[in-house]
Amino acid sequence: MRCNRAKLPVWAWWAACALLAGCTAHAPGLREPDDGPPEGRVDFASIPDAVPRPEPLSRYGNPPFYEVDGQRFQTLPSSRGYVERGIASWYGTKFQDRPTSSREPYDLYAMTAAHRSLPLPSYVRVTNLENGRSVIVRVNDRGPFHANRIIDLSYAAAGKLGILPKGTGLVEVRAIDPRHSEPSPVTARPSHEPTLFVQAGAFADRSNAERLRSRLQSALERSVRIQNLSEPGRRLYRVQVGPLDGVDTADRVAFQLAGLGLPDSHVVVE
């Protein structure tokens, strides 16, 4: 599946690449129209997962922060404790052999990935929440810069997870500590179908959340809920549109929210 995406202005692309000291021309969206899979059949089962091992940080691709298309991203000092659910995409032949942000050449048959904030390199377990498949990949690149994507997988990793046909997948990304042994990835039947929402805002005052929910229900003609989040010393009321029937719908809702003056929405997967 090939997906259209908005491209970065040339100046912004070069600025981003210079700041990251070498990158795979990722723009803030999905794969470019001329990207795609290689020719021929690939035996994904024969491709081994990445093997976590302690490594020093790359000399390249680890600035404290960087900007792409006017948006600032921060890099984490450590991957310890990182876990997130969201939408994964993948990239293929267009970037083969091009330098990644760590200046390693991209290999679409290797078990690697791009991430906006994890240190380079990092190791993560990626689990497809729709079919239970799980793999380990080495993060050595920056991206994706689409607001609703959390990780960009190599072609091989996407193939092993079973997300190639749709082009995207609902996943959990969990950091691995290379100092501790990891069990082999397994396929486990999900306990329930993942549910997709787009969060439009979060408020300390419930009345503000109620006003936004009323506004969005009228403007979008979709279900909108308020979720309570209690943390030590505070409570948040999160306004979320959904449940939604897929990634394409989530993208459309995020676009609509931006048109309503809410550009900082993000996907929530339960």
Secondary structure by P-SEA (a helix, b strand, c coil): cbbbbbbccaaaaaaaaaaaccccccccccccccccccccccccccccccccccccccccccccccccccbbbbbbccccccccbbbbbbccccccccccccccccccccccccccccccbbbbbbbcccccccbbbbbcccccccccccbbbcaaaaaaaccccccccbbbbbbbccccccccbbbbcccccbbbbbbccccccaaaaaaaaaaaaaaccbbbbbbbbbcccbbbbbbbccccccaaaaaaaaaaaaaacccbbbbbcc
